[in-house]
Structures are given as C-alpha cells and as structure tokens.
Amino acid sequence: MTPSRFAVGDRDENEAIICEYLRAAGIEYRKCPEGFGADLLLLVAPMRFVEIKNPARPPSKRRLTTAEGELLTLCEERGIPYDVVLTIEDMQEIMEKEIWART
C-alpha cells in the first residue's frame, strides 16, 4: 500500500486542538502525509496510528476513506493499534487506557 500522490484532502479542524493536547502531554507524534491512511503516528510504545475525524460533520462524511480502510486492515492484521478519534476526550481516553496505564 502506498499513499496516493493524487489524494485530495484537508486536515480536520479539530486536529490542531488534539495535537496541542498531545504536545502538552509530552507525547511525540508525526503528522502523516495526505492520503497515507492516518493523520498521526504516535511515537509511543507500541507506536499507533490515529485518524482524526470531525464530529461536526455528519456520520456519512466521517467514513474512512479507501486509504484509511486499507491501513486499518493492515494494522489489524499485524496487531498495530489504529484509533479513530473525534474529540480531545477520545484522545484523552486512549491515553489513559492504552498509554499511561503502561507507565
């Protein structure tokens, strides 16, 4: 699977606040390129992908794209965490249950 170089997309409006939360929490991350299949790669153990969806959009507009679905399937097959988050509260819950619980 390779990112589509012709993928057209834009960052969800809530990505900035989620990234700010991660920075404040001291969680390193990298933004994935457009069309990759996820928005962020969290540099935690184990590393995990995060797809951010805008909760202001109707559910039909929040469906995973083809690239996102392909990456999700690949991650599931290989035991790599892949999270879809809508809100900062979603991200906080993942941090509390999955990451900070290990420390």
N, C-alpha and C positions, 0 to 999 in steps of 0.2 A: 504494500500500500504506500503510495506516495502522495504528498499534498498536491492538489490541483493548482497549477500555476495560474489558471484562469478563474479560480473561485472568486466570487464576488460576495463580500460580506462586510459587516461592520461590527465593532465591539458593542456589546450591550451597555446601556447607560449605567447599570449597577456594577459594572466591572471595576470602576475606579474606587468605589467605596469598599468593595471586597478586597481589592489589592491594598488599600490603605489599612484595613484591618489586619491583613497578613503581615505587612511591614511593621505595624505597631506591636504585633505579637511576636516579632522576631523570626517569622517563617520565611525562609528564602524560597523564591519561585522564579520561574522564567515564563514569559509570555510566548505562547506557541504562534507560529505564523498563521495567517488567514488560510483557511482550507485544510488545516492539519488534522482536525478532528477533535480538538480540545482547545480551550483558551489558555490554560495554565498548566505547567508542570511544577508540582510542589516538590522541593528538594528536601524531603524528609525520608525517614526510613520506615517502611518502604516508600519509595517515590510514588506519587499518584498524580493522575491527570484530573483536571477539573474543567468541566464545561459550564459556563455561566449562561443562564437564560434569564430574560427579562420578565419578571412577574406581571408587569403592566400589560404585556401582550397577551392575547387570548391563547388558550392551550394549543389550538391548531397552529399557531405561529411559533410555538415553543418546541415543536417536534425536533428530534435530532435530524440533522442533515445526513446525506449519504455518507460523507466522510466521518462524521461523528459516530454514526451507527457502526461503520466498519471498524473504527478504533475501539469502540466499546466492546464489540465482539472479540476482537483480538485480545484486548485486556482481560476479558472474562476467560478466554481460553488459556491464558498464560498466568492467571492469578495476579494481575496488576490492578490495583484499585483505580476506579474511574467513577468520579462523582459528578452529578448534575446538581448545581445549586441555583437557587433563585434569589435568595436573600442573604444578608450578612448573618442572620440567625442560622440558616442552613450551614454556612461555613463554620460558625462557632460550634455547632453541634458535632460536625465532623471532627473538628479539632479536639473537642473534649472527649469524644468517644473513641476516636481512632488514633490520635497522635499523642496528645498529652497524657493519655492513660498509660502509654508505654514508658513514660519517663519517670 
